[in-house]
């Protein structure tokens, strides 16, 4: 018997919320401890180049790998296999956004450079917008008619 799709998506939602919440709390605590918001950047600070590049790479790589992993889902796979592959692809996407956000917050801490905090905020907001839902799952994963029936029956 296949697992309940709603329960699997709820588990993924909890993972997502924990990642977003953890980064947000870490960022707020770091900001409150540092308290500065410097707009001038030190051109000798290597992070001034690394943080935006890693942030952009994380964003684009997360999109690319997520789509690539979804392409490996065959319409004839079982619903549980599709759910597993979707969870795996989603967690990969979340990790590729979380890493650069944490790096940005770490870079912000000693310098107080606003750029680093802004990059982290944008990544966290984008990660928050990636919250899994039943609608997203049914739109992004190729479901057969039988999968859709099973999904709707187990949802009730």
Residue pairs with C-beta under 8 A, 6 or more apart in sequence:
2 78
2 79
2 80
2 83
2 150
2 154
3 80
3 83
4 154
5 79
5 83
5 134
5 137
5 150
5 151
5 154
5 155
6 134
6 154
6 155
8 83
8 87
9 83
9 132
9 133
9 134
9 137
11 87
12 86
12 87
12 90
12 91
12 132
13 131
13 132
13 133
15 91
15 94
16 90
16 94
16 127
16 130
16 131
16 132
17 131
19 94
19 98
19 127
20 124
20 127
20 128
23 98
23 101
23 102
23 105
23 120
23 124
23 127
24 124
26 102
26 105
27 101
27 105
27 117
27 120
27 121
27 124
30 105
30 108
30 109
31 108
31 117
33 109
34 108
34 109
34 112
35 112
36 112
37 112
37 114
37 117
38 111
38 112
38 113
38 114
39 114
41 48
41 113
41 115
42 48
42 111
42 113
45 111
45 113
47 107
47 111
47 113
47 116
48 113
48 115
50 103
50 107
51 100
51 103
51 104
51 107
51 115
51 116
51 119
52 115
52 119
54 99
54 100
54 103
55 100
55 101
55 104
55 119
55 122
55 123
57 100
58 96
58 97
58 99
58 100
58 101
58 123
59 97
59 100
59 123
59 126
61 96
62 92
62 93
62 94
62 96
62 97
63 93
65 89
65 92
65 93
65 96
66 89
66 90
66 92
66 93
69 85
69 88
69 89
69 92
70 85
70 86
70 89
70 140
70 141
72 85
73 81
73 82
73 85
73 86
73 141
73 142
74 142
75 142
75 143
75 144
76 144
77 85
79 143
79 147
79 150
79 151
82 141
82 142
82 143
82 147
83 137
86 137
86 140
86 141
90 130
90 132
93 130
94 127
94 130
97 123
97 126
97 127
97 130
98 123
98 127
100 119
100 123
101 119
101 120
101 123
101 124
101 127
102 120
104 116
104 117
104 119
104 120
104 123
105 116
105 117
105 120
107 113
107 116
108 116
108 117
108 120
134 151
134 155
138 148
138 151
143 151
